[in-house]
Amino acid sequence: MIKVTLVKSLNGRHEKHIKTAHSLGLKKINDASVQPDNAMTQGKIAQIAYLVKTEVVE
């Protein structure tokens, strides 16, 4: 499992990146969600890597 935390604002970002963040359950700064570690989640995180912080959770 991967814990994803939004560390930068979504204001002024590309619409596609905002929708990607929302699909991960991130709407406000410091929102965090735990996601499964699979290819789909890795792709979403790679797209918005400049906005989020990730850490591995057991």
Secondary structure, 3 states (H helix, E strand, C coil): CEEEEECCCCCCCCHHHHHHHHHCCCCCCCCEEEECCCHHHHHHHHHCCCCEEEEECC
